[in-house]
Amino acid sequence: MEPPERILLTGAAGFIGSHLTRKLIEEGYTAGILTRTSTNLWRVGDVRDRLGVFIADLRDADAVTAALTAFRPHALLHLATYYAVEHRPQEIGVMVDTNVKGTINLLEACRHAGVPLFVNTSTCAVYRDTGRFMSETDPVAPQNLYALTKFQAEEACRFYGDRYGIGSVSLRLFPPYGPADNDRRLIPYVIRALLTGEKAQMTTGMQRWDFVYVDDIVSAFLAVLARPEEAIRAGVFNVGTSEPHTVREVVTALREIVGSRSDLEWGALPHRPSEIWFNSAEIRRIREVLGWQPQVSLHEGLRRTVEWHRTQKREHAGD
């Protein structure tokens, strides 16, 4: 299989998807995005006029098929998702429809449009929290309903590969961070509190997680595009650093980078019932098969993220 040239993305307006979209344009790919009419494209506004934009809700199979047939991509990068760590009952339907049915609709559209490569974005939360580094060969035991839907999406990819010959790859991402992340996530929340002098309310901060800078995640997608046949044979890859840090270490480093004396209220928030205490990747497979490894240290990634928050005019904070 030749490396693809025309790439269609879902989730391009999101945190990781926007970074990936701009990188694809920078690298000379012909890129298109699949998005809903209501989606705010502020994160990709600087490259909006260089993208093919196709309007479709992932839950609308006919619209999805029409978009793929019109663009005829060589690869589809699927990053759109409905995310909830602790779901509410009213979220179950939309989560299943988006993460499972939406993925199947895309795969079916790829079958009809002759798209040979499907790159699926999954999560490290498909693994059981055992206190050990997580390997692609470990048993799957989703830690929440969101992770269950993401694993079902992985299974759909495998089915369409076995039954219809669509080459699929699933990237299991460990906790991402970087510029333009959602304000409700840990690192943006802490940075905002430190920059404004607010008191950041925290749990105990003793969770040890494998934080991955967004540029390294983007390079993992590009590594799949560069070696599609090898990636398809392997099927699933962890994308992490194998260097876990406690939340307390990360937040303390942020305070030093910001130069803040704001108080950190450790223990002010309870831990979730399904708290993940240890979360770090074994990344031997992606190193050996795709030649990928993380390049950005935690301190450097945090510094870049703080700098973005200091300089970026965020008219659309919270998107």
N, C-alpha and C positions, 0 to 999 in steps of 0.2 A: 504494500500500500504506500502510495506517495504521500509525503506530508501535505496536509490540507492547505488550501489558499483562501477559500471562502468560508467564513466562520459565522454562525448564528448563535447568539447568546440569549438565554433567559436570565432574568435577575440583573440585567446590566445597570439598572438604576440603583441597586443596592450597594452596600459597602464594598464587598469584595468584587462584585461584578463590575462596578464602575472603574476600579483600578485595572482590572483585567481588560476591559474594553479599551481604555486609553493605551494600554501596553500593546494590544493587538494592532491598533492603528499606528502606533510608533514603529512597530516591527514590519509594517508594510502589508499586513493582511487586509483583505476586503471583509469588513465586518458589518453584520446586521444585528439588530436587536428585536426581540419579540416582547412587547409590552402592552399594558392595558391603557385605555384612554385616560383613566384617572391618575396614572402614575406620574409623580413629580420627577422630572429628569435633571434636577439641579446638579447631581453629582457628575453627570456626563455632558453638561451644557457646553463645555469648551470644545468638545469634539462632535457635537450634535449634527452639524452639517456634513460630517464625513461618514455618517452611518446610514445604512438602510434601516428604516424604522417600519416595523410591521405590527399592526394593532390586533391583538388577540388575547383573550383570557384562556389560560391553560386548560380550564375546565370545559372549553368549547372546542370539541374535537374537529368540527368542520373548519372553524376559523384557523386553528393551528395547522391543519393540513394544507389549507389554502396558502398560508404564509410560507411554509417550507417549500411548497411546490413552486411558488413565485420566485423565491430566492435561490433555491437549489444549492444549499451549502455543502461543502465537503465534510464539515464536522459541526456538531451542535454541542455547545457547552451549556449545561443546565445548572444554573445557580439559583433560580427562583425557588422560594420555599415559604411555608408558613411556620414560624418558629414560636414555640412556647415550652418553657422548662417545666412549669407546673400548669397544665392546661385547665381551663374552665369548661364545664359541660357544653356550653354554647360554642366552644371552639372546635369540638371534635369533628363536626361535619366539614367545616372549611379546611381543617388540617388534613383530613383524609382526602378530600376532593383535590386540594392543591398538591400535596406531596405524593400521593399515590396515583389517583386518577389523572392528575395533570402530567405526571411522568409517563404513564401509559399512553396518554393521548400523544405526547411528543414522540414516543417510540413508534407508535402506529403511524404517525405522520412521516417519520424517517423511513419506515418500511415502504410507504407509498411513493415518497419523493426520491428514494434511492440514496439516502444519506448513509455513508458507510461507517461513520465514527460518532459515537455518543459518549460524551464525558459527563458523568453524573457527580454531583456534589453531595457527599454524605457526611456523617459525623462520628467523632470518637465515642459518642454516647451509646453507640451500638454495643460496646464492650461492657462487661461486668467490671465493677470497681473492685479489683483484687489486691491493690497495693503494689502491683508489679507493672513493669513496662508492658504496654499492650502491643501485641503482634497481630498481623493479618491472619495468622493461623489459629488464634485464640477462638474459643467458642463465642458465639454472639448471644448476648443477653441484654436487650435494650433497657436503658435505665429510666426511660420515661416514654410517654406516648409519642412524643415527637420523634424520638430515636426509633421507635417501632415503625412509624410510617417511613422513615428514611431507609430502614433496612428492607421494608417491603418494596421500596423503589429500587434498591439494589437487586432484589430478587426479580423484579420485572425486567431489569436490564439483562440479567443472565438468561431469562426465558427468551427474550427477543433475540439474543445472541445465538442461543442454541437452536431456536425454531426458525428464525428468519435471517440469520447471518449478519445481524447488525453488530459491528465491533463496539463493545462497550467497556468503559473504564469507570470505576468509582473511586473518588478521592475522599478518604475519611479525614476530615479536618480536625485538628486539635485547636484549642481556643485561639481565635484570631484577634488581632488588634491592629490599630494604625489610624492614620488620618481619615476623617469622614465616617467613622464608625457611628453606630446608633447611640444617641445620647444616653439611653437607658442602660447601656452595658457598663461593666465595672470600671474600666480604665477611663472612658470619657466622663463618667460621673465623678470620679475622684479628681481628675484634672480640673473640671469645671468648678468643683468645690474649692480646690486649692487656689485657683486663680481669682476667685471672688471672695475668698476669706470665710467661706461657709465651713461648718463642721461636717466632715464626712462621716456618716454613720455606717459602721462596718459590722460584719460578723467577727468571730475570733480571728479570722485571717489565717488560720492554720491549714487551710486546703493547699495542696501542692499541685499546681497545674502547669501544663506545657504550653506556654504562650508563644504563638507564631506570628511574626510580623507579616503584614499583608503582602509586601513585595515578594517574600519567599513563597507564599501561597500562589501568587500569580506565576512565579517562575516554575512551579510544579505543573500548572496547567500547560505552560509552554513546553515543558519537557515531554508531556504526553503527545503534544502536537508534533514534536520533533521526531519521536520514535513511536509512532502509532502501533505498529505491529507488535513490538515488544511489550508495550503497555497493555494491549488487548490480551495477549497471552497470560499476563500476570493477573489482570482483572481488577484487583483492588490494591490500593496503596494508602498507607498512613502518610499524612503530611504533618509533621511535628518537628521538634528539635532534639528530643531525648534529653533535655535539660530542664527538669521541672523546678519551679520556684514557688514558695508560699505566697499567698495573696498578701500577707503582711510584708514580705520582702519587696514585692512589686509596688505596693502603695508607699512604702517608706522611700523607695528609690524615686518615685514620682515627686514626693515632697522635696527631696534634695534637688532634683532637676529644676523644679519650679522655683525653689528658694523660698518656700513658704514656711511659716511658723504656725499654721493653722492646726488646731487640735484634730486628732483622729480618734473617733469614739469607737474603740474596739469593743466588741461584745454588745453594742447597742441594738443590733439586729439579730434575730434568731436564725439558725441554720435551717435550710429547707429540709423537709422530711426525707427527700431523696438526695441529700447533699452528696456531691462527688468529692471525696477526700484526696484521692490520688489519681492523676490523669496525665500520663506521659507516654510518648510513642516510641516503639522500636521502629527505626527507619532504615534498617538494613536493605529491605527489598527495593525501595525507591532509589536508594543510592546505587545498588548493584545493577538494577534493570535500566533505570533512566539517567543515571549519573547525576542525580539531583541531591543537593544538600543545602540546608539553610545557610544564609550568608550574613544575616543581620543579627547582631547580638541583642539581648534583651535591653541593655542600657541604651544602645544606639537607637533601637526601635522606639523606646519610650521617649528619648530626646526628640526624635523626629515628630512623634505624635504630639508632644507638648508644644513644639514650635508651630505646628499646624494650628492648634487651638489658639495660640497667641496671635497669629497673624491672619487667620481666615475670618472673613466677615460671613457669619452663618445666618443668613436670612431664613434658612429652612431648618433650623435646629430641631432635632427630634424626629426628622424623617427617617 
